[in-house]
Amino acid sequence: MIEQWFPNVDWEKMWEATVQTLYMTSISVIVTFILGILLGLLLFLTSKGQLWENKAAYGITAIIVNVFRSIPFIILIVLLIPFTKALVGTIIGENAALPALIIGAAPFYARMVEIALREIDKGVIEAARAMGASTWTIIRKVLIPESLPALVSGLTVTAIALVGYTAMAGVIGAGGLGNLAFLDGFQRSRTDVTMMATIIILIIVFIIQFIGDTATRKLDKR
């Protein structure tokens, strides 16, 4: 039955493309989470009235975040070609897409981290400071735990955006479902191939959203 609806689909290629998309998404989500947390903490802690208040440090970090967050992803991939080639040794394949995916998503997530941290009751932070807690202790015992539901929710949004980024990266040879949909589907007028790649991407997005929503609900103690 399914072969009648999708006669041109090479299921081995489709599976391989799905694995490539999952690989690009998972690696970039992990690295984006780490970098986004670090950048978000730096933005929050160096802002006015916070533990590391520093106007210059905040301004420089904010500019870097805003610049890379504002560049359209497809343009960012092109701009990063020399950097990607120097780092990975190639501009083709799933590994070549990772630098652009991470650099494109980390600043986006960093702003979400900063917003999540700003929503924490200032009284909780002040109480920890009054008790003599170090900055590291405040980060580990107050900031991260208190903002965790919002951090997970923000990561869910970022992960879904990254799935879309992988599809765009596929158009210029990064592999994955986007690449398959463009080369085997669009360019060869095989609508069923494009449709199946789209369906799989939607399934991946729905699964990410479900996992993220479930985790957020479990972590939210309110």
PyMOL commands that set and color helices and strands:
alter all, ss='L'
color gray80, all
select helices_A, chain A and resi 2-5+11-45+55-70+73-79+81-88+94-118+122-130+135-171+176-186+191-219
alter helices_A, ss='H'
color red, helices_A
deselect
rebuild
show_as cartoon
